[in-house]
Amino acid sequence: MKSLGILGCGNMGTALTISAARTHQELKIYLYDIDTEKSAALANKTWGEVCSDIESLFVNSEAILIALKPDILLQVIRGHRCNDKLFISIAAGISLSALKNANPASRWIRVMPNAPVLINSGVLVWAAEESVTQEDASFFSALFKGSGKLFKMQEKLLDTVTGLSGSGPAYIFLIINALAEGAVLDGMSKDQALQIAALTVEGAAKMVTTTDIHPEILKDRTTSPGGTTAAGLWVLEKNGVRGSLIETVQTAARRSRELGQ
């Protein structure tokens, strides 16, 4: 495939487009957003061509990335049907069957990306309905291989993925800021505290992803009896941080299912 349409130029649509353009300079990109300032801004960041309407976007594009909010996605698709296209939806909660029913003549991939795709460090979990060809799957994988790590899963797990990795960066941003604020209370500057907290989270994450060691074991290895880490962990456990994070993922996943209803 030589051309990609982008329907919706918000934060995630923009991030994925920039990432794809950075990796595939031969790709022809077409853009449409009801907010013309957004599509124009994205065109300036890539070599994309702004389309005047959805119909022209669909006609010019072999594949279309739909980056619309779940509450309007199906309405738009039903109102602008087209044949024999590969559609890629990033909408939380909207199932492949619902997408297929809205536009039966095309093929559908559903993907849940997260914010770090903008810096090529994202997580993209995807599922495909049965009419998607091997060529489609290869195009999709090649398109976003530079955006981060791709995982193909059963569709029933995508709502869980939404609660874990889709929303996950926001949880980590909150944690980084909270850790930094603790250091600020003890006299460190906010800029230094944020940088050190962020690098600490990054380093800890790399220890999990680059070894076969379970994080619980890594935690125990960095905790000396009666030491500073043990004292800090006691506060986290006393305040139910572990349980809160578990509940956070489950609540976000449940909300993703609700959006699909």
C-alpha positions as a Python dict, from the first residue, in 0.01 Angstrom:
ca = {
    (1, 'M'): (0, 0, 0),
    (2, 'K'): (122, 344, -94),
    (3, 'S'): (-129, 576, 70),
    (4, 'L'): (-272, 626, 418),
    (5, 'G'): (-565, 842, 519),
    (6, 'I'): (-591, 993, 865),
    (7, 'L'): (-944, 1065, 983),
    (8, 'G'): (-905, 1267, 1304),
    (9, 'C'): (-597, 1478, 1379),
    (10, 'G'): (-613, 1494, 1758),
    (11, 'N'): (-334, 1394, 1994),
    (12, 'M'): (-318, 1024, 1912),
    (13, 'G'): (-393, 1062, 1542),
    (14, 'T'): (-114, 1318, 1522),
    (15, 'A'): (131, 1102, 1719),
    (16, 'L'): (72, 794, 1504),
    (17, 'T'): (90, 993, 1180),
    (18, 'I'): (418, 1158, 1273),
    (19, 'S'): (563, 823, 1376),
    (20, 'A'): (452, 653, 1053),
    (21, 'A'): (578, 942, 841),
    (22, 'R'): (914, 936, 1014),
    (23, 'T'): (956, 568, 929),
    (24, 'H'): (798, 561, 582),
    (25, 'Q'): (897, 867, 382),
    (26, 'E'): (757, 714, 62),
    (27, 'L'): (405, 698, 206),
    (28, 'K'): (143, 935, 66),
    (29, 'I'): (-59, 1077, 355),
    (30, 'Y'): (-406, 1232, 335),
    (31, 'L'): (-559, 1416, 630),
    (32, 'Y'): (-905, 1522, 739),
    (33, 'D'): (-1037, 1670, 1060),
    (34, 'I'): (-1349, 1877, 1114),
    (35, 'D'): (-1114, 2121, 1286),
    (36, 'T'): (-918, 2246, 985),
    (37, 'E'): (-650, 2402, 1205),
    (38, 'K'): (-562, 2057, 1339),
    (39, 'S'): (-531, 1898, 995),
    (40, 'A'): (-329, 2193, 866),
    (41, 'A'): (-95, 2174, 1164),
    (42, 'L'): (-38, 1802, 1106),
    (43, 'A'): (20, 1862, 736),
    (44, 'N'): (294, 2109, 830),
    (45, 'K'): (461, 1847, 1049),
    (46, 'T'): (452, 1584, 773),
    (47, 'W'): (411, 1590, 397),
    (48, 'G'): (40, 1519, 434),
    (49, 'E'): (-226, 1660, 203),
    (50, 'V'): (-539, 1803, 366),
    (51, 'C'): (-865, 1676, 217),
    (52, 'S'): (-1176, 1892, 197),
    (53, 'D'): (-1412, 1618, 311),
    (54, 'I'): (-1427, 1258, 430),
    (55, 'E'): (-1529, 1124, 89),
    (56, 'S'): (-1214, 1255, -80),
    (57, 'L'): (-1004, 1115, 203),
    (58, 'F'): (-1155, 769, 149),
    (59, 'V'): (-1122, 783, -230),
    (60, 'N'): (-752, 878, -221),
    (61, 'S'): (-643, 639, 55),
    (62, 'E'): (-582, 266, 30),
    (63, 'A'): (-589, 235, 410),
    (64, 'I'): (-750, 468, 662),
    (65, 'L'): (-652, 525, 1024),
    (66, 'I'): (-960, 638, 1214),
    (67, 'A'): (-866, 842, 1520),
    (68, 'L'): (-1212, 955, 1629),
    (69, 'K'): (-1376, 950, 1971),
    (70, 'P'): (-1582, 636, 2039),
    (71, 'D'): (-1907, 832, 2071),
    (72, 'I'): (-1896, 957, 1711),
    (73, 'L'): (-1701, 686, 1529),
    (74, 'L'): (-1987, 456, 1428),
    (75, 'Q'): (-2207, 747, 1325),
    (76, 'V'): (-1937, 879, 1092),
    (77, 'I'): (-1865, 539, 942),
    (78, 'R'): (-2231, 465, 874),
    (79, 'G'): (-2267, 801, 703),
    (80, 'H'): (-1957, 761, 484),
    (81, 'R'): (-1936, 398, 375),
    (82, 'C'): (-1686, 283, 118),
    (83, 'N'): (-1579, -47, -33),
    (84, 'D'): (-1267, -261, -20),
    (85, 'K'): (-1052, -53, 215),
    (86, 'L'): (-844, -140, 517),
    (87, 'F'): (-963, 56, 819),
    (88, 'I'): (-761, 84, 1140),
    (89, 'S'): (-955, 202, 1445),
    (90, 'I'): (-799, 325, 1770),
    (91, 'A'): (-1133, 392, 1942),
    (92, 'A'): (-1158, 244, 2291),
    (93, 'G'): (-1439, -3, 2343),
    (94, 'I'): (-1577, -21, 1987),
    (95, 'S'): (-1564, -388, 1887),
    (96, 'L'): (-1460, -529, 1552),
    (97, 'S'): (-1811, -663, 1500),
    (98, 'A'): (-1961, -317, 1555),
    (99, 'L'): (-1710, -165, 1315),
    (100, 'K'): (-1776, -433, 1055),
    (101, 'N'): (-2152, -385, 1084),
    (102, 'A'): (-2107, -12, 1029),
    (103, 'N'): (-1907, -70, 710),
    (104, 'P'): (-1934, -436, 601),
    (105, 'A'): (-1753, -402, 267),
    (106, 'S'): (-1416, -312, 421),
    (107, 'R'): (-1160, -486, 639),
    (108, 'W'): (-1101, -383, 999),
    (109, 'I'): (-808, -381, 1240),
    (110, 'R'): (-857, -255, 1593),
    (111, 'V'): (-551, -125, 1778),
    (112, 'M'): (-493, 30, 2119),
    (113, 'P'): (-181, 250, 2113),
    (114, 'N'): (-48, 468, 2392),
    (115, 'A'): (106, 813, 2414),
    (116, 'P'): (476, 715, 2392),
    (117, 'V'): (428, 625, 2023),
    (118, 'L'): (519, 992, 1972),
    (119, 'I'): (876, 911, 2079),
    (120, 'N'): (879, 563, 1920),
    (121, 'S'): (847, 394, 2259),
    (122, 'G'): (480, 305, 2253),
    (123, 'V'): (285, -13, 2307),
    (124, 'L'): (39, -104, 2031),
    (125, 'V'): (-188, -403, 2087),
    (126, 'W'): (-406, -509, 1794),
    (127, 'A'): (-666, -755, 1674),
    (128, 'A'): (-813, -815, 1329),
    (129, 'E'): (-1143, -944, 1197),
    (130, 'E'): (-1145, -1244, 964),
    (131, 'S'): (-1155, -1057, 631),
    (132, 'V'): (-818, -890, 701),
    (133, 'T'): (-558, -1039, 468),
    (134, 'Q'): (-198, -1128, 538),
    (135, 'E'): (-102, -835, 316),
    (136, 'D'): (-315, -606, 534),
    (137, 'A'): (-153, -738, 851),
    (138, 'S'): (196, -698, 704),
    (139, 'F'): (119, -341, 598),
    (140, 'F'): (-15, -257, 944),
    (141, 'S'): (289, -407, 1118),
    (142, 'A'): (533, -231, 886),
    (143, 'L'): (345, 97, 921),
    (144, 'F'): (378, 114, 1297),
    (145, 'K'): (688, -93, 1369),
    (146, 'G'): (879, 228, 1435),
    (147, 'S'): (622, 347, 1687),
    (148, 'G'): (710, 94, 1955),
    (149, 'K'): (631, -267, 2042),
    (150, 'L'): (342, -438, 1865),
    (151, 'F'): (146, -722, 2023),
    (152, 'K'): (-131, -917, 1853),
    (153, 'M'): (-393, -1044, 2099),
    (154, 'Q'): (-745, -1179, 2110),
    (155, 'E'): (-990, -894, 2082),
    (156, 'K'): (-1153, -979, 2416),
    (157, 'L'): (-835, -853, 2588),
    (158, 'L'): (-827, -510, 2420),
    (159, 'D'): (-1041, -346, 2689),
    (160, 'T'): (-796, -477, 2949),
    (161, 'V'): (-511, -342, 2737),
    (162, 'T'): (-686, -6, 2729),
    (163, 'G'): (-689, 4, 3109),
    (164, 'L'): (-328, -113, 3134),
    (165, 'S'): (-117, 40, 2856),
    (166, 'G'): (-360, 273, 2683),
    (167, 'S'): (-429, 475, 2997),
    (168, 'G'): (-113, 360, 3174),
    (169, 'P'): (117, 651, 3084),
    (170, 'A'): (-115, 890, 3271),
    (171, 'Y'): (-80, 676, 3585),
    (172, 'I'): (298, 684, 3554),
    (173, 'F'): (302, 1061, 3497),
    (174, 'L'): (106, 1099, 3821),
    (175, 'I'): (348, 868, 4004),
    (176, 'I'): (655, 1051, 3871),
    (177, 'N'): (514, 1385, 3979),
    (178, 'A'): (422, 1252, 4323),
    (179, 'L'): (770, 1107, 4376),
    (180, 'A'): (922, 1440, 4276),
    (181, 'E'): (693, 1631, 4511),
    (182, 'G'): (816, 1412, 4796),
    (183, 'A'): (1173, 1513, 4716),
    (184, 'V'): (1073, 1879, 4686),
    (185, 'L'): (928, 1865, 5037),
    (186, 'D'): (1271, 1747, 5151),
    (187, 'G'): (1450, 2043, 4985),
    (188, 'M'): (1526, 1939, 4627),
    (189, 'S'): (1442, 2166, 4334),
    (190, 'K'): (1136, 2062, 4131),
    (191, 'D'): (1330, 2038, 3803),
    (192, 'Q'): (1594, 1811, 3954),
    (193, 'A'): (1336, 1604, 4137),
    (194, 'L'): (1130, 1545, 3822),
    (195, 'Q'): (1434, 1444, 3618),
    (196, 'I'): (1560, 1204, 3883),
    (197, 'A'): (1213, 1055, 3942),
    (198, 'A'): (1157, 1003, 3568),
    (199, 'L'): (1498, 841, 3520),
    (200, 'T'): (1436, 619, 3821),
    (201, 'V'): (1108, 495, 3670),
    (202, 'E'): (1277, 446, 3332),
    (203, 'G'): (1562, 247, 3483),
    (204, 'A'): (1333, 29, 3692),
    (205, 'A'): (1118, -44, 3386),
    (206, 'K'): (1427, -146, 3186),
    (207, 'M'): (1526, -390, 3460),
    (208, 'V'): (1191, -563, 3410),
    (209, 'T'): (1193, -559, 3029),
    (210, 'T'): (1558, -661, 2980),
    (211, 'T'): (1576, -945, 3232),
    (212, 'D'): (1372, -1254, 3307),
    (213, 'I'): (1344, -1156, 3672),
    (214, 'H'): (996, -1103, 3817),
    (215, 'P'): (943, -750, 3954),
    (216, 'E'): (857, -889, 4298),
    (217, 'I'): (1202, -1050, 4312),
    (218, 'L'): (1367, -729, 4190),
    (219, 'K'): (1183, -542, 4464),
    (220, 'D'): (1309, -783, 4729),
    (221, 'R'): (1665, -756, 4598),
    (222, 'T'): (1663, -379, 4642),
    (223, 'T'): (1513, -391, 4991),
    (224, 'S'): (1746, -434, 5289),
    (225, 'P'): (1599, -539, 5626),
    (226, 'G'): (1529, -231, 5831),
    (227, 'G'): (1654, 0, 5557),
    (228, 'T'): (1521, 305, 5379),
    (229, 'T'): (1348, 112, 5100),
    (230, 'A'): (1168, -110, 5348),
    (231, 'A'): (1046, 198, 5531),
    (232, 'G'): (918, 354, 5209),
    (233, 'L'): (748, 33, 5094),
    (234, 'W'): (571, 6, 5429),
    (235, 'V'): (407, 344, 5362),
    (236, 'L'): (293, 235, 5017),
    (237, 'E'): (141, -86, 5153),
    (238, 'K'): (-20, 95, 5448),
    (239, 'N'): (-190, 336, 5209),
    (240, 'G'): (-308, 64, 4972),
    (241, 'V'): (-110, 174, 4669),
    (242, 'R'): (-87, -180, 4528),
    (243, 'G'): (-462, -234, 4557),
    (244, 'S'): (-534, 111, 4418),
    (245, 'L'): (-328, 44, 4105),
    (246, 'I'): (-500, -291, 4050),
    (247, 'E'): (-838, -126, 4088),
    (248, 'T'): (-730, 158, 3857),
    (249, 'V'): (-658, -79, 3568),
    (250, 'Q'): (-982, -270, 3623),
    (251, 'T'): (-1188, 50, 3640),
    (252, 'A'): (-1038, 188, 3320),
    (253, 'A'): (-1095, -147, 3144),
    (254, 'R'): (-1457, -147, 3261),
    (255, 'R'): (-1500, 206, 3128),
    (256, 'S'): (-1363, 91, 2791),
    (257, 'R'): (-1632, -180, 2778),
    (258, 'E'): (-1896, 78, 2866),
    (259, 'L'): (-1788, 300, 2577),
    (260, 'G'): (-1857, 11, 2341),
    (261, 'Q'): (-2213, -17, 2461),
}
